[in-house]
Amino acid sequence: MFLFDAIPWLSTLMWVAVVAGLMIANEVARSSKWASLALFIALPVALTIFVWPTTAGAGSSTGTWFHWVKVYSALAGCLGFMAIRFIPRLAKNRYALMFPAFILALNIFEAVIRDFQVYGLNGMVDGVFMVGGPWNIMNGIAGLLNLLTICGWAGIIISRGPKKDMIWPDMLWFWIIAYDLWNFAYVYNAVGDHSFYAGAALLVSCTIPAFFIKRGAWLQHRAQTLAFWMMFTMAFPTFVSSSQFAVKSSHDPVALFWVSAVALAANIAVVVFQTYTIVKRRRNPLIDELFTHLPAYRTVLEANKPLVPAAAAPAAHPRATASAK
């Protein structure tokens, strides 16, 4: 096969099970504040003390600094998003709303650094077979472009209803697809033998809910599914590397080149479209929401903005007014 070695039927079933399991765990975390506290504080504390020092030690494929940083940064994102979701004054605090953009940018930047590091590596490194090459530089650039096109953080709101999802209306499908392509290419480049699950399955598990279950909450879905996956692989590192379900990368330089080329092209396209929007509509990407004129934005906003009492109806939501212009 082009991207991977043979994919046995058992691995295909497990791939589906991983996607389903991550989506179910994400829905449990969304269900209540107490479920989230148990899953993102109590569970990782127990794992940190009793499990990970043994399973994710030196020599393990998950024993590198990157995996430890990644699991705790994902958990930090989940906890920070919980604070914004469940502490009303934070949801209205401009500085608090910078946090989601910051933690997202930090996670992308961590991966970009790793992609650049892998450029000069070949063979077994930290328990993972790597094939470094120009594709790492291409995808590192794609990641930086993806980071630079993060926009509209000031428009984050909390959804109506008991789940209180963190909604980012300006984070639309084209940016999410560009992120998915970049992130898959990163995982394929840096930990190729893990990418069948850690790349494809993990990304699908947060993209499906973002498109079909709760639109506008992609970053929340992404942080939570990533945290669950990182906790799982830190506890069971052989699952993706040497278990009966493992699927190896083809390590084909042509495949490595093309996944990075597609990711770079997609992110260049987002940069071009965003620049066009900024210039045409005279918007500031650092403080303004850029895509208020698009139907996808309006759909997300209308489904989640706070209900306005009838007596206050004339005072229309400022972004809804802007989107109609």
Secondary structure, DSSP 8 states (H G I E B T S, - for coil): --SBS---HHHHHHHHHHHHHHHHHHHHHHH-HHHHHIIIIIHHHHHHHHTHHHHTSTTSTT-SHHHHHHHHHHHHHHHHHHHHHH-HHHHT-TTTTHHHHHHHHHHHHHHHHHHHHHTT-EEEETTEEEE-SHHHHHHHHHHHHHHHT---GGG-EE-SSTT--EE-TT--HHHHHHHHHHHHHHHHHHSGGGHIIIIIIHHHHHHHIIIIISTT-HHHHHHHHHHHHHHHHHH-GGGTTTSTT---B---HHHHHHHHHHHHHHHHHHHHHHHHHHHHHT--TTTS-S-TTSHHHHHHHHHHS----GGGTTS--HHHHHHT-
